[in-house]
């Protein structure tokens, strides 16, 4: 057992660590390869950043590989991503061919690893075609969908489905996201690492340094949204909510986030946000490096309220992060946010800027309730959305898939 894993014992308890150790012994030496589209930016990269070392520490031979791709490839995969989330997109046959060709090039580079692995986990649509290219595979292949595909744009799902149907299993964050597929489907919610730079405790000095660096007023309430600058995160809608509140209460707003190599639309969305902010000195639009985790941590801890007003959301780890820091979260009534934000207990679910503004005003005028909700929020994450639970469910699934009793597989 690694010292890294043992460090979580004080948070989750010794029994949880022992159970992980037991699963690790059963899977010792198992070769696992995870493939996604980027090593920085977004929740998938963050999860794999801690998951791979912990799997190795438990005795598995785990690796993390990333697709290489040009700008055109990522423009197409972004369109696929948007289509799967229900946005009408037009992807030509040439676009789908570019998508497949890029995967074929990556497959030749990854062929030895993918053919020899006991378990391969393919994350999201970008690397989905790799399965059909690997005719000599010996292991089990899992497709892990992280986004909300509950109501996809039909032509996009129809085209992608032919790459996904052949997998041995698929994983979704919520049962609502699962679509008809001819293999077992499992439910595994994402999670956060409570000891990472983004979620660990910070000293008062570091918090004050961040407050001063960004010119935040300690005497006025602060609302914070952390997310990529993406239309589905609705940062412009957050600005609209802020302006409605500002008419009656003096508040400040931080919209902070970064980009990722697989999201070519980020720059255009950032420009739209800056235009909507219109030079308001109390709207702080921050473009942060993808690894500036301690700054994100500090901003969430400085917040009186964390907001994530998404219109589509696979899960929303920024919601989990805010809850872990003892903040009530106002979240869009969509996707995985619904499994985290419980009205009047850990925050509020909203559908419009007007609804968000109403809940912000309510929380600002009910300080004791806001504090009580923050206490419940942290415990809710401790019980449901920490990395040890996430790792346990992955290992259980691997063991089940590799077991001779595969025909009796159960849903996690």
QUIHU-V627462 format. One record per backbone hydrogen bond with DSSP energy under -0.5 kcal/mol. NH is the residue of the N-H (numbers start at 1). CO is the residue of the C=O. Records with the same first field share a line. If there is no record, write none. Layout:
NH=CO / CO
//
This chain:
6=2
7=3
8=5
9=6
11=8
12=8
13=9
17=13
18=14
19=15
20=16
21=17
22=18
23=19
24=20
25=21
26=22
27=23
28=25
29=59
30=27
32=30 / 61
33=119
34=63
35=121
36=65
46=42
47=43
48=44
49=45
50=46 / 47
51=47
52=48
54=50
55=51
56=52
57=53
58=54
59=56
60=55
61=30
62=60
63=32
65=34
67=36
74=70
75=71
76=72
77=73
78=74
79=75
80=76
81=77
82=78
83=79
84=80
85=81
86=83
87=82
91=89
92=90
96=92
97=93
98=94
99=95
100=96
101=97
102=98
103=99
104=100
105=101
106=102
107=103
108=104
109=105
110=106
111=107
113=110
114=110
115=111
116=112
117=113
118=31
119=31
120=140
121=33
122=120 / 142
123=35 / 121
124=122 / 144
127=123
128=125
130=127
131=128
133=129 / 130
134=130 / 131
135=133
137=134
138=115
140=118
142=120
143=169
144=122 / 142
145=143 / 171
146=144
149=147
152=149
153=83
154=152
156=153
157=153
158=154
159=155
160=156
161=157
162=158
163=160
164=160 / 161
165=161
167=164
168=141
169=141
170=184
171=143
172=186
173=145
177=174
178=174 / 175
184=168
186=170
188=172 / 186
192=385
194=192
196=193
199=196
200=196
207=203
208=204
209=205
210=206
211=207
212=208
213=209
214=210
215=212
216=211
218=216
220=217
221=250
223=252
224=305
225=254
227=225 / 256
229=258
230=228
233=230
234=230 / 231
238=234
239=235
240=236
241=237
242=238
243=239
244=240
245=241
246=242
247=243
248=245
249=245
251=249
252=221
253=282
254=223
255=284
256=225 / 254
257=286
263=260
266=263
269=265
270=266
271=267
272=268
273=269
274=270
275=271
276=272
277=273
278=274
279=274
280=277
283=280
284=253 / 282
285=283
286=255 / 284
287=285
288=257 / 286
292=289
293=291
296=292
297=293
298=294
299=295
300=296
301=297
302=298
303=299
304=222
305=222
306=328
307=224
308=330
310=308
311=232
312=232
319=316
320=316
321=317
322=318
323=319
324=320
325=321
326=323
327=322
329=346
330=306
331=329 / 348
332=308
333=350
334=332
336=313
337=334
338=334 / 335
339=336
340=337
341=337
342=340
343=341
344=347
345=342
346=342
347=342
348=329
350=331
356=352
357=353
358=354
359=355
360=356
361=357
362=358
363=359
364=360
365=361
366=363
370=366
371=367
372=368
373=369
374=370
375=371
376=372
377=373
378=374
379=375
380=376
381=377
382=378
383=379
384=380
385=381
387=192
389=386
390=386
391=387
392=388
393=389
394=390
395=391
396=392
397=393
398=394
399=395
400=396
401=397
402=398
403=399
406=403
408=405
409=406
//
